[in-house]
Amino acid sequence: MRSVFDYIKKYKFLLLIILPAFFLYMLVIFPSGTFFCFKDACGINFWGVHGHDAIWHLAIANVSFNKFPFIAPTFSGENLYGYNYLLDFFIFLLSKIGISAIFSYFKLLPVVWFILFTTLLLNLARKIKDSPMFVGVFLFLSYFTGSFSYLLTLMHDKTLNGSSTLLPQPIMHSMSNLPYAFSLIPFLIILILMKEKNLNLKRVLIMGICIFLIMGLKFYGGVISIFMVMTHVILGKSRLGDDSRIVVLNNDSGRVTIPLGTGMTLKIKYLFIICLLIICSILLFYDPIRSFKTGSVFGWSPFALVHTITEEPGNFYLRDLTDARYYIMAQGRIGPRFIWIEFVNLTLFLFFYLGTRFFAFFYIAIQTLRRKLDRFDVTVVLTIFFSILLTVTLVQKAEWWNTIQFFFYAIFLLTIYLTHLVYDLIKSKKLILIGLASVILLLSIPTSLDLIRLFAVAPGAAYVSVDEIKALNFLKKQTAGIVLTHLYNKEWKNYQKSNLLYAYEDTAYVAALSGKQEYLANILQLRLTGVPYKKRLESLKKMDCSILKEVDYVYEIRKLIDQEKIMIKCKPKNSKKIFENKSINIYLITK
C-alpha cells in the first residue's frame, strides 16, 4: 500500500484520473440509504437499482444470520441457499460491533472498495508494463470506459440520456452491485499472481482462496476465475523449490527430503487443492442439492441474449436480418447464410456492449499473429472467450438474461488489451496515431457522463417515508416473529402519486429495515434462489385466512383499498393492533 501512495505521489497526474473516478463511483451509491427531504416528502431515499438490489442485501444482512442454519429473509420456514451471501455476512459482522448495515453498504464499504480496487489496478498495470503512461491509461479505461449504447440513443432519440442503463455494463454495476464490485478484488489478486514467472504452492493456495471468496461474492465471477486459474496452472511453469518437497527428520542423517513430484504431477496436486476449495465454496454458499430441486439453474439457449441487439426496436433493430433468420430456422436449413447472419448478430452484440473495448480484439489478433502473447496473455484471452461463450449460449432461470454477468469479466479483462492498444498508439509518436488514441479515449466516456446525469438528480427513484420508518423501528424492537406484508401489486404505481418504496417494486424493505423475517416478499429473489414459493403465493392471492395462523405480525399499509387488507377480510379475534400512524397499522397475532 505504501509503494502505491509513493507511486501516486511521484506521478501526481494520476490524481487527475483517480479523484474524478472516486467522486463518480461514490455518486452512484453514497446518496442512497440517506435521509433527505424533498418538499414534503421526507424519508430514506434510494437511487437506481438500489431501491431493489441493495434492499435485498440489507434484508439478508439484518435477518438471515440471526439463526443457524441461515434463513431466507423473505420466505418464512425456509433456509438461505443458492446465493452468494459472503458480503452480506461481513456486513452482518460489522453490525455486531455497532456499524449499521445501511451505513456499511452505502458509505463504508464503497470507500474501502475503491481504495483496494485502485491499489490493485495500479499494481497489475505496473506488473504488465511499468510505465506511468501505461498505468494512467489503464486506470482511465478501467474507471470510465462504457458501452456504445450511446450510439443507439443518439440514433433513436438524438440524445445521450439513458445510454448508461440501456446495455448493462461494469461501470454501472460496480456500485449498483457491491458483490460484483468486491469480486473484482480477489479477481485482480489472481491476475497479479499470474504475472509471476513460476507456480508454487503459496501462490496456488492464494489463488484457490481467491476463487473461494469470489464464489461467495458472485457465482458468475467464480466460474470465470475457476477457468482462468486452472488454465494458468495447466499452462504455467512449476518451480521445484522448497514448496515441492517434504522434509522428514531422521535420527541418523538429520533429515530426509522426499520430492512431492515434478511437472504434471505437481500441477495435478495444485489442481486438486483448487478443486477442494471450489467444492467447499459451492457447498457452503449454494447448497446445490436443494437448489436443483426446482430445476437446473442454467439452460442451453445459444444466442438468445445476442439476438436482442437486432430484434428489439430500442437497439440496433434489423428486421430483414431477423426475418431471414427465422425463415431459415423454420425451413431447418442451417447453412452458410445462417452462419453469416449469426456472425453479424454476434459482432453487433460485442460491438455495442464492449464499446471501445471491441478494438482490443484487433490488438489481440495482431499480437497473436506476431506470436507475442505470453502465458499470461494466452490464459487471459482464453478466459475472455470462455466468458463470451457462457454468455451467448446459456440462459438462467427466473431472469433468463442474467447470464450477461459472465460477460462482465470478459469486459474487465479486455481493458488490459485496449490499454495496450492505446499505449502503443501514443508511443508511436505519429500524430495520426496519437489522434486515433485520443478518439478512442473520448469515445469511451459518454456513458459515464450519462451516469452523472442519472444519479445527480433529486429526489431518488423511491423512498421510505417517515411514517414507515417509525413503524419499522417499532417493529424492530418487538420479539422475533414472522411478518405478513401486502402482496405487491403493479397497479399501485398508477394510483400512488409519490415514489414510495412499497409502490416502486416488489422488495424486501420490511425485512431489511425491521430485522424481521417476512412471510413472502421479493418473488424475483425467491425464483433466483430456487425457493418453492408458488403454493404460498396462490394462498396470498386468495387472501386465505389460514395464513394468519402462520404469522406473528401483520404490516398493513393504510392507503391501500380494503380489498387488499387481509385483516379487514378475516377479522381475526386473536389479533391486537400494537402500532398505528397515518400510514401504517401493525397487528400482533397471538397464538
Secondary structure as GFF3:
##gff-version 3
##sequence-region A 1 591
A	DSSP	alpha_helix	2	10	.	.	.	ID=ss1
A	DSSP	three_ten_helix	12	14	.	.	.	ID=ss2
A	DSSP	alpha_helix	15	29	.	.	.	ID=ss3
A	DSSP	beta_strand	34	38	.	.	.	ID=ss4
A	DSSP	beta_strand	41	46	.	.	.	ID=ss5
A	DSSP	three_ten_helix	48	51	.	.	.	ID=ss6
A	DSSP	alpha_helix	53	63	.	.	.	ID=ss7
A	DSSP	three_ten_helix	64	66	.	.	.	ID=ss8
A	DSSP	alpha_helix	86	95	.	.	.	ID=ss9
A	DSSP	alpha_helix	101	103	.	.	.	ID=ss10
A	DSSP	pi_helix	104	108	.	.	.	ID=ss11
A	DSSP	alpha_helix	109	128	.	.	.	ID=ss12
A	DSSP	alpha_helix	132	144	.	.	.	ID=ss13
A	DSSP	alpha_helix	149	157	.	.	.	ID=ss14
A	DSSP	alpha_helix	163	166	.	.	.	ID=ss15
A	DSSP	alpha_helix	170	176	.	.	.	ID=ss16
A	DSSP	alpha_helix	178	194	.	.	.	ID=ss17
A	DSSP	beta_strand	198	199	.	.	.	ID=ss18
A	DSSP	alpha_helix	201	217	.	.	.	ID=ss19
A	DSSP	alpha_helix	219	235	.	.	.	ID=ss20
A	DSSP	beta_strand	237	238	.	.	.	ID=ss21
A	DSSP	three_ten_helix	242	244	.	.	.	ID=ss22
A	DSSP	beta_strand	245	250	.	.	.	ID=ss23
A	DSSP	beta_strand	254	259	.	.	.	ID=ss24
A	DSSP	alpha_helix	263	286	.	.	.	ID=ss25
A	DSSP	alpha_helix	288	291	.	.	.	ID=ss26
A	DSSP	three_ten_helix	292	294	.	.	.	ID=ss27
A	DSSP	beta_strand	298	300	.	.	.	ID=ss28
A	DSSP	alpha_helix	308	311	.	.	.	ID=ss29
A	DSSP	alpha_helix	319	331	.	.	.	ID=ss30
A	DSSP	alpha_helix	336	354	.	.	.	ID=ss31
A	DSSP	three_ten_helix	355	359	.	.	.	ID=ss32
A	DSSP	alpha_helix	360	369	.	.	.	ID=ss33
A	DSSP	alpha_helix	375	393	.	.	.	ID=ss34
A	DSSP	beta_strand	394	396	.	.	.	ID=ss35
A	DSSP	three_ten_helix	400	403	.	.	.	ID=ss36
A	DSSP	alpha_helix	404	427	.	.	.	ID=ss37
A	DSSP	alpha_helix	431	443	.	.	.	ID=ss38
A	DSSP	alpha_helix	446	455	.	.	.	ID=ss39
A	DSSP	beta_strand	462	465	.	.	.	ID=ss40
A	DSSP	alpha_helix	466	476	.	.	.	ID=ss41
A	DSSP	beta_strand	482	484	.	.	.	ID=ss42
A	DSSP	alpha_helix	492	495	.	.	.	ID=ss43
A	DSSP	alpha_helix	501	504	.	.	.	ID=ss44
A	DSSP	alpha_helix	509	514	.	.	.	ID=ss45
A	DSSP	beta_strand	517	518	.	.	.	ID=ss46
A	DSSP	alpha_helix	523	529	.	.	.	ID=ss47
A	DSSP	alpha_helix	534	542	.	.	.	ID=ss48
A	DSSP	three_ten_helix	545	550	.	.	.	ID=ss49
A	DSSP	beta_strand	553	557	.	.	.	ID=ss50
A	DSSP	three_ten_helix	562	564	.	.	.	ID=ss51
A	DSSP	alpha_helix	566	570	.	.	.	ID=ss52
A	DSSP	beta_strand	575	580	.	.	.	ID=ss53
A	DSSP	beta_strand	584	589	.	.	.	ID=ss54
###
